[in-house]
Amino acid sequence: MTKLLLVLLMMSTASFARTVLFDEYREEIKQMTLDGHRPLTSYSQSRKYVMQNIHLDQDHKGYFVRDVYCLIQYRERISPNTMPDHTKINIEHTWPQSRFNRSESRSYQKADLHHLYPTNSRANSTRGNHYFNQFKNGQVLSHECQASSVGTISQTGARGFEPPEEHKGNVARALFYFALRYNMRIPAYEEFFLRQWHLIDPVDSDELARNDFIETVQGNRNPFIDDPDLAQLIEDF
């Protein structure tokens, strides 16, 4: 056997071993998303958890919920026992419903709190099912909502959505979780920025508290919040 063939064989063997290792990591971390999971099937109940518990806050003026795309505080019809006007603030599925895994339970995916967030209804509609991306010259959504922007994804020519800086890490970790839990794949051009966002916007106390609450009602946790370094063990989301 020539030296060149030997080198190529060694490289091929090493590459195969590396792939197997990363596949094993993926399965192990996926199991973390499954451990203890008691899937919610009522989206209506999940909406209440988001608005009446997880993101409900209070100050000297009373109760409010702050949306994650425009960073606006909503106070009208906000309390532990009421639901706000859905035409003003609604629930965002960070992983869009139109891209759910058809081989998995739709109701489980729709009601999974780990990717549900309160958002300005117009911003929610603008985001639609567009992939997340980052733009040098993005267009802000409106005068009212300047924290998020839209632009053109260079790799596809399609429209993309860029969330506020303070929510980028949350988006990344929610999508990392969803991809593993429901056997989905994230496009490389989206994953590139998600990995960056995961690092520049690290887990904070609010995200940890959110993970804790979600565990109490649906039994499982987002492992990328508990141990952010796990993302490095996934070669390709």
N, C-alpha and C positions, 0 to 999 in steps of 0.2 A: 504494500500500500504506500503510495507516495505521501510525502509530507503534507502536500496541499490537501489531498483527500482526507488525511488524518485530522488536519486542522478543521476542515469543513464538517467532518463527522462530530468532532468535539463541540464545535459551535452549535450544530444542530441538536445534539444531545442536551447541551446546556440550555438552549432556547426552549426545548420541550419541557425540561425539568422546571424552568422558570414559569412557563405557562401553567403547568400542573399545579405548582405551588400557589400561584395567584388564583387559580380556580378554587383551590381548597380554602383560601382565605375568604373568597367571595361567599362560598357556601356557609362557612362558619359565621360570618357577619350577618348573612341573611337569616340564619337560625336565631340570632339575637333579636331580629325584628319580629320573629314568630313567637319567641318564648313568652308565654303568658297571655298572648293576644286573645282578647275576647272581642271580636269584630262588632262594631256598632252597625246596625242595619237601618236605623232611622236617621235620615239626613236632617229631618226637622229637629230631632233631639241634638244632633251635632251642632246645628246652628245656634241653638240655645246655649250649649256649653261655651261656644266661642264668644257670644255676645253677653251672656249673663254671668259667666265665670272667668274664663281664661283671660280675656282682654278687657274685662270690666275694671275700671279704675275710679278713684274718687278723690276729690279735693274739696276746698272750702265752698265751691260753687255747687257741688253735688257729683252725681255719677257721670262718667263719660267713657266712650270707647274711641281710641285713636286708630285711624286706619293706617295701613302699612305702605300704601302707595303714594298718597298725597300728604300724609302726616298731619291730617286734620282731626281735631277733637269733635266728636259728635255727642250732643247732650240731649237732644229731643227724643223722648220715649226711651231713654236709657236707664235701666235699673236691673236689679236681680230678678225681677218678675215681669219685665216687659221686653218686647222685641222692637227694634227701630224700624223706620220706614225703609223698606228694601230698595226703594228708588233712589235713596240717598247713600246708604251704606249697606253693603251686601257681603256675602261670603265668597272669597276667592279660592278656587281649587288650584293650588300652585302647579300641580300636574293636571293639565286641562282634561275635562271629561271626555272630549272628543278623541283623546289619545290614550284612554284607558286600555288595559289589556283585556281583550275579549275572552280570553281563556280563564280569567279570574272573575270573582263575583263583582259585578258592577256596584251593588249596594255597599259592599265592604269598602271599595275604593272611594266611592262618593262620600261616605260618612267618616272616613279615616281622619281623625283630628290632626294627625301629624303634618298634614299639608294644607289645612284650612286656616285662613286668616281673614280678618275684617278689612274690607277695602271700599274706598269711594266707588259708588256704583258705576259712574262714567269711566273711571280708570279701569275698573274690572272689565267693562265692555270693550274698552280700547285694547286692553291686553289680549282678550279673547283666548285663542289657543296659540298665540305667537310664541316662538322660542325666546328664551332670555339671551341677551347679548349686551355688548358694551360699545358705545359710540363716541367718537371724538366730537362730532357735530350733530348730536341727536336733537330732536325737536321735543321740547317740553309738552306735556299733555294739554295744559291750559294755563291761564293766568292763575286760576284757583289751585292748580296742581302742577307745581314746578319741580317737584322732587323726583318725578319719574319722567322718562323720555322714550320716544320711539325712533327707529332708524332702519336702515337697510342692512341686512346681514350680507357681508361681502361674499361669502362662500355660496350663497343660494339665491341672492337677489330678492329674498322674501323680507317681509317686515319683521322686525324684532322689537323686544321690549326690554328696557333697562330700569330696574327698580331703584329706590333710594339707596345711598351708600350704607345706611344703618340697617337695611333689611337684606342686603345681598348675601351675607353669610347664612341667614335664616333660609333664604331661597335655596341656596346650595345644599344645605343639610337636609331640607325637606325633600328635595329631588333625589339626593343620594339614598335616603331611606326608602322612598317610593320605588325607585328602580330595583332595589334588592327585594323588598317585601313583595312586590307584584310582578317580578320577573320581566322587567322592562329594560330598555336600553336608552341611553342619553346620547344624542348626536355629538360627535367629536368637537364641532365648532361651539356648541353650547357648553360642553364639559370643560373646555379650555378655560372659559371665564368662571365657571362655577368653582373650579379648583382654586383659582385666584381669590375669589370672593370668600371662600371658606377660610382662607388664611388672613385676609386683610380685615375681615369683620368676624372676629372670634366669638365664641359662645359667651354670653353675659348672664347675669343673675336672672333676668326675666325669661330667657330661653330655657334655663335650667328649671325654673319654677313651672314653666309651661309643660316641660317634659314630665315633671313630677305629677302635675294634675292629670295629664292625659293618661298616665299609667294607672291612676286610681279609677278611671272610668272605662278604659279599654284594655288595660292589663299589660300593654307592651311599651317599650321605650324606643327612642331614636338613638341608636348606639353612636352615631356621629356627633351627637351632642354630649354624651357621656365621655367619649374618648375621641376627640377630633383627629388624632393620629391614625385612626383606623382607615381614613380615606386614602392614606399612602399605600395601604395593602391591597387596594383595588386597582388593578392595572388599567381597566377600561370599564367605566360605568355603562 
